[in-house]
């Protein structure tokens, strides 16, 4: 292990909650070594873009919002009988593209059947997740959009602590949409409503209300 490696591992060890560390010149091999070195720090989010590494230590509310969105999505999938495979904050990377990123959580929906039973995802042969979720209270996730675009991620959900936004890949860039591409019955406004409810009434109450919402939708459609 080089002295430089020890230096940045020490910097990561002392990275305050909510802070971001930039490492501007790392080779792909050094990036993969870094990921291996950080296996005991699963809360960190690491991205790689042509030699530039960004390491973010999430705030406590960051994790709260992530768990709320994950749980709401699972409830929706159960009520609508949609097969969904979650891969959490898995590392999605491609050496050929010199790109890699770790979302706050991620879902396979249209491609769920293709990755059932797989413990690791290799984007050289496997599809990217259908949805990645970015909790973004300081606008840091916008810099990851080009990485996700290069990796071919079809949809990003972004939550800034106030409102959810949905983005779909259109060519090489993302454009904002109101209805989710992966879950066409879900709007960003509805997701925002129940995230906000979880803040005031608690997650359990919000999840129960979300379940009842989908049952009411099904009843009115029948």
Secondary structure, 3 states (H helix, E strand, C coil): CCHHHHHHHHHHHCCCCCCEEEECCCCHHHHHHHHHHCCCCCCEEEEEECCEEEEEECCHHHHHHHHHHHHHHHHHHHHHCCCCEECCCCEEEECCCCEEEECCEEEECCCHHHHCCCCCCCCCCCCCCCEEEEECCCCHHHHHHHHHHHHCCCEEEEECCCCEEEEEEECCEEEEECECCCCCCCEHHHHHHHHHHHHHHCHHHHHHHHHHHHHHHHHHHC
